[in-house]
Amino acid sequence: MHRLLSFSWLACLLIAGVAARLVIAGSLPPAPPEEPLPAAQRSLRLAGEYLAASCEMLRRGDRHAIDGYYVACQEAWNAVQTCPQSADILAAAGEVYADALAGFLEAARRHGRIAEGGVWVGPPGRLVKVPFAPRALPVSVEAIASLEPQGQHDDKRMGRRCLRHGFGLPVVVRLDRDAAGALERRFLPDRQSLAATAVLRFDVPGAENAIQKFTGPAARDHAAAVLDLANPIEIAAVRIGSASPHLAADLTAPLLDVLSATPPSGIQGFLQPFGDGATRPRLEFLEPHQPGRIPVVFIHGLASDEGTWFDMLNELRAWPEFHRRFEPWLFHYPTGASFLQASATLRAELTAAVAAIDPAGRDPALRDLVLVGHSMGGLHAKMMVVDSGTAIWDVIATVPFESMRLSLPARAIVQRLAFFRPLPFVTRVIYIATPHRGSIVASMGIGRLASLAVREPAEISAIREQAVALNPGVLGPEYADRVPTTVELLRPSSTTLQALDRLRPACWVATHSIIGDGHASLTGGRDDGVVAVESARTPGVISEVCVPAKHTRVHHHALAIIEVQAILRRHLAECDRPR
């Protein structure tokens, strides 16, 4: 059957030139119009035949597959446009259309026909560009690096795929790093991808004469078409004549695409912090920044990475209000050593991002940032909204900072680590399974072994050695032998952690707690297997919710995601009030 269809298609190509000359001569009158349903059924049958023949050509590597898929899409589109009231025609045509459009993009990719902001169709000497048309996407045509059809591999870090059945082909739009400005490039992740639905849109079908009907689409020039790339959150339907079927969507696909390009760095960042590449701290914009959207900064915990948030992000991004009013930022950092160094980097990155995006301070959305931290990430979030005073320094040394003898570069670094003020543009913090008073696990044998395996960052190690040499006997017990690792800092006996616990967020900051209590502790209380409920509690929070989950799954639990969504709704309501 495939060979017969392929032969018929090639035969059409061979006689196309003769047929076209006959049509141009105008010797044949237009055929009388058909009734809508039979005409739609005919278009649907042709679409199926062209699709089958094109699949065979694609398998053989024949470049004509591009044009075959193109006309298959056109016939399926015509079927819906000709008989828009038929649900059966719409369902069948939509399926053929999506398969043909996927083949069209794949064949165009294989033969290098996606270039200059569109897809090139037609014979080599007479190529015609089908231009991309972004619809409600925050990017220009020039910023599109590639289109990736639906089919991204599932990832165990994602609980489900957020799909919507409908017309069109869900695709991933990968953005071109080179097309981004200096600001965007600084905060770009390894890959930045957007959800879109591709719709190859055609003009109204024209009348055909007898020869055109006999030879098929090969006898005609390619119909004028545009490849719409629609934002499926902002656009709910596609118009085909008088029909308006729902637009298909796969909101999870871009997150899976980003995950596939994100090197796992949790263990490496724990054992070899502040090394090269994946273990360097950085702030990342998951999507291009848009004015008027409030950043929500997600901060992962110990021996983890930003991929741990994608399950929650998948659910939040399916909420239209989140898409319209918020944008996710991710803090990627090594978790093994130098807690103070990672916090200082986060503070500097957030300050630089807000200043670069809105130097004049005119966008109120950038004055209401939300921080969400899981486990140790919650402690980093707290460090952004408290005034250290001398609390941290008093743990590091027993003499005033002004009396400490250090080189000027070392003094500047230490001052940045130990002395800080609350960020004025952060107004809400969500703690998730955060060990405000430490975890008994960090004091156990496994915690000690983990601390011994961590490599101390060279910069911090050199400063500590200089301080010891120039100021003998002045470093506090926790810093005398080496800078404590994050595991050591999470011990309930840690004086640094105790000092941080006594600090209170600034008066303009609202705080919330989500606590795991899915495990019975040895002492008779409740915990999440790592952090006790009492350690996760902190005074002054506006809301506190307990979730029956273990430590690494608290932020994946449905109740936690619902609570984060409720907190963000409250944040919007308060941000929208007159000030």
Secondary structure, 3 states (H helix, E strand, C coil): CHHHHHHHHHHHHHHHHHHHHHHHHCCCCCCCCCCHHHHHHHHHHHHHHHHHHHHHHHHHCCCCHHHHHHHHHHHHHHHHHHCCCCHHHHHHHHHHHHHHHHHHHHHHHHCCCEECCEEEECCHHHCEEEEEEEECCCCCHHHEEEEEECCCCCCCCCCCCCEECCECEEEEEEECHHHCCHHHHHCCCCCCEEEEEEEEEECCCCCCCHHHHHHHHHHCCCCCEEEEEECCCCCCECCECCECCEECEECCHHHHHHHHCCCCCHHHHHHCCCCCHHHCCEEEECCCCCCCCEEEEEECCCCCCHHHHHHHHHHHHCCHHHHHHEEEEEEECCCCECHHHHHHHHHHHHHHHHHHHCCCCCCHHHHCEEEEEECHHHHHHHHCCECCCCHHHHHHECCCHHHCCCCHHHHHHHHHHHCCCCCCCEEEEEEECCCCCCCHHHHCHHHHHHHHHCCCCHHHHHHHHHHHHHCCCCECCCCCCCCCEHHHHCCCCCHHHHHHHHCCECCCCEEEEEEECCEECCCCCEECCCCEHHHHCCCCCCEEEEECCCHHHHHHCHHHHHHHHHHHHHHHHHHCCCC
